[in-house]
Amino acid sequence: MNDYRITVWGLGKHARTRIIPALSFLKEFSLVGVCSRTEKVVKACAEELDCDGWIDPEIMLGSDKVDIVYISTPIGVHFKLAKMALEARKHVWCEKPLTCNYNHTKKLINLAEKNKKMLTEAFMFLYHPQFRKIQNLVKNKELGDVHSVVCRFGIPTLDEPGFRNSAELCGGALWDVASYTVAAVLELFYDQNVQVLFSEVRKHENFPVDTTGRAILRFSQGTTAYLEWGVGVGYKNEIDLWTDKGSFFTDKIFSKPENYQPVYRIRNKYGEESLVDGQKSEQFIQMFREFSNISKSSKRIKDEHQRILERARVMDEIVKFSI
């Protein structure tokens, strides 16, 4: 892929406030169009962005202007839309998680590889310098071997939950927030096998979707990961590593404002603590830059597909273990 002509399919608040501004900032991308079922929103966005606007996705997918489709819709329709785009021989970059079904994810990856197309899952935090710092700490054993990692992500009840309260659209805490914690720990220990030792997915009585949960994962070189998530709880968004030479903690590891200043709380083996400021960055811009780099290598595209599949497999095991 040498030409990044992209359209955004789905024009909710997230797409309008984070995705489209990030794409518009990057000179290597050309936002050629937007697509949504709502004519009023499509018209307003197309006029503001000076691009095409489509209400009919078939017409959008048939356009020679479009190389990449960025899907920003409820999780429950990702599979259908991604399948349509891949069959139309477009590259698909999709909001996380790609699907809420392991077999659906596998089918999309097979279809992408059959048609020689790139498929991504937009866990944006993976490309921020804050997460890269943790990756380097683990890889280079800056604090020794990691004994355990605790990862929590929880948000208060939303005033306008939208699809998040719909089981049919894959709403619920598991897919909306737990998927972040799974993506984080799998990326930190990507070269290791992992086993789900325990999981619990819970929901309040008479509520349509799951609301809280927890899981314990064990990696092949001995690290244990404790994951906890929830919707309708006090806000938490953090990761904490305990190593044989100390510990490392940082906040707002997943979602964060554009100008967020990461802070690392590092303790040595005696418990003596120091605070270190991290690098500011806009993680959606960083993500798209990395996607463009990945697109230039068939090996890296294949590796990205395998990462997506492994995340889907572990999420599937968490669901099955909890039943």
N, C-alpha and C positions, 0 to 999 in steps of 0.2 A: 504494500500500500504506500503510494507516494503522494496521494492527494486526499486530504482529510475533509471531504465534503460530507457534512453530517446534518441529520434532521433529528429533532427531539419529538418523540411520540409520547404524549401525556403532558399536560400543562397545569399541573397542580402547583401549590405554593413552593414546594421544594424545587421543582424544575425552573420556575420563574425567578426565584431568589438566589439559588446556588449554582445550578447546572448551566443555565443559559449565560449568566454573567461570566462564569469561568471559561466557557467555550469562546465567548466574545472577546475575552482578554487575550487569548492565544492566537498569534499571527498565523501559526501553521494550520489552524482550523478555519473552515468557512461554513458558517451556519446557513445552510441553503433553505431550510424550511422548518415548520412546526406542524404538528398534527394532533388533533383532538376531536372528540365528538361534539364539543360545544362551539358552535359557529361564532358566537360573540367573542369568546376568548381567543380563538384562532385568528380572527380578523384583527383584533386589537394587537396581539403579539406580532403578527406578520407585518402590520403597518409600522409598529415601533422598531422592529428589527430589520426592516427592509428586506424581507425574505418571502418565500412562498408560504402559503398556508393551506393545509389540506384537512378536510373533514372526512373524506373517504380514504381510508388507509390503502386500499387497493391502488388508487391513483398515485398516492405517495410512493408506494413500493414499486410501481411501474416507471417511476421517473428516472431518467438517465443522470439527473443531477445528483442523486443520492448514492453515496458509497457506504455510509455508516448510519445505522439507526440507533439512537440512544433511547431506550425504553424507560420511561418514568411514570409507571402506572401502578395500581395495586398489585401486590405479589401474586394474587390468585389468577391473574390474566397474563403474567409474564410468559408462561409456557406457550400459550396460544399465539401471542404476538411475536415472540421470538421465532417460533416455528414458521410463521408467515414470512417474516423478514429473511430468514435463512433460505427458505425455499425460493424467495425472490432474488437470491444471491447477493444479499447485502450483509456486511459485517454487522454484528450485534453487540452493542455495549449496553448492559442492563443494570438497573438498580438492584441492590442486594435485598434478600437472597434471589438468585436467579429463578428458582422455583421452590415449592414446598413439597417436592416429591423426588426422591432419588432417581427413580426410573425416568421421570420427565427430564431431569438434568442430564442423565446419560444419553437420552435420545437427542437432545439438543446438541450435545458435544459431538455425537456421531454424525449428525447432520452437518454441523459446521465443518468438520474435518472432511466429510465426503465432498462438500462444495468448496473446500479450500477457503473457508472464511474464519475470521477471528471472532471469538466469543469471550466476553469478559463479564465479571461480576464486580459491581462498583463499591467495594468496601474501601471507601476513600481514605480512612485513617491509616491504612497500611502504607501510604505513600508520604505521610507527613514526617518531617525530621524527628518529631517526638517518638514515633514508633521505630524509626530507623535507629535511634539512640538505643532503644531496648534491644533491638535485633543485634546490634554490634556488641552490646554488653554481654549478651548470651553467647554469641558466636566466638568472641575473643576471650571469653571467660574472665572479664575484667574484675568480677567479684567472685570468681571461682565457679564451681558447678552449681546449677540451680536445683535446690532441694524441692521447692514448691512454688507455684504461682497462684495467686488469688485474683480473680477477675470478676468485677461486679458492674452491672449496668442496669439501672432502674430509673423509671420516670414517673412523675405524678400523673393522675388521671387527666387526660386532655379534654379541653372544652369542646373541641370538635374532632372526635376520634376518627370519623369517616370509616374507611374500610377496616380499620384496626379492631372494630367490634363485630366484624363479619367473618364467621367461620368459612363461608363459601369463598371469600377473597383472601383466605390465609391470614386473617388478622390474628391477634393474640400476641402475648409477650414472647413466646418461643421464637417465632419467625421474625418479629419486629425488632427485638433487642437481644435475645440470647444468641442469635446468629453472629452478632458482633464478637461476643466473647469466644465463641468457637473459632471464628476466623483468626482472632488474635493469637491464641495459644498454638493453633496448628501452624501458623506462619513462623512463630518463634522456634518451633522444633520440627521444621518441615522435613528434615532428613531422617526422622524417627517414625517408627510404627506407634500407633496409639490405640488404646483400648478404653471403652467406656465401662467403668466399674460400677457406677450408680447414676441414676437420674430420677428426677421427680418433676413432673409437669402438673401444675395445679390450677384450678379455677374456682372462683367464688360460686357459691350455690346460686342457681338460676341465672348465671352469666353466660353469654353465648360463646365466649372464647377463653382460653387459658390466660391467667393473670400473673402467676409467679412460677419460679422453678429453680432447680439447682442440679448440678451434675459434677461427678468426679471422674477425671480422665487420668490414665497412667501412660506415660511415654516409655519407650523401650529402653532408654538409658537411665530410667529411674525417677524422673521428675513427675510429680503429681500436680495436676491442675484442678483447682476448685472454682467452679463457675456458679454464679448466682445472678438472677435477673428478675425483673418484675415491672408491671405497669400498675399504677395506683399506689405507689410507694414513694417515700422520700427519694430525692434525686441522688443517684450515685453513678459514677462514670470513671472507673479507676482500675489500676493494675498494680499489684504488689508482688515483688519477687523476693524470695528468701533463699540465700545462697550459703555456701559453707564459709564465706568470708565476709558476710554482711547482708544487707538488704537494699532494695531499690523500690521507691514508690513514686507514682506520678498520677495526677488527676486529669480529668477531661481527655482521656486517651482516645475516645471514640468521636462523638460529636463535639464540636468546639466552634466558637465564633471566629471570624476571619482574622482578627488581630490578637488572638489568644497568645499569652506568654506562658509557655510550659515551664513548670518548675519541677526539678528532680530532687527528691528527698533521699539522700544516700547515707546509709549507716555502715560503719566498719564492724568488724567482728566483736568489738567491745561495746557496740551500741552508740558510739560517738557519731553525731549527726552533722551533715553539711547540706546546705541548700544550693543548688546550681540552676541557673536560668538556662532554658533551652532556646531553640531558634523558632522565631515566628514564621508562619507560612500559611498560605491558603491551600488546604488539602485537596480541594477539587481541581485546582489548577495543577498541582503536583501529580494528581492521579491521571489527568488527561495527557500530561507530558510523558508519563511513564507508559500509558497505553500506546502512544504514538511510537515510542521506542520499541516496545514489545512487537508492534505490528511489522517491524522491519526484519524480524527473525522468525523463521518457521519453527526453529527449536524453542524459542521463548513462547511462541503462541501455543505450541503443544504443551509446554510446561504450565502455562496459565490454565489450559483446559484441565490438566490433571489436578491442579490446586482446587479448581471449582468442584471437581468430582469428589475429591477427598473431603471437602467441607460438607458436601451433600451427604456423603456416606456417614460421617460422624453425626450429623443432625438426624439422619434416619435412625441410627443406633440409639440416640438419646430418646427419640419418640418411642421406639420399640421397647427399650428397657423400662420405660415409665409405665407402659400398659400393664 
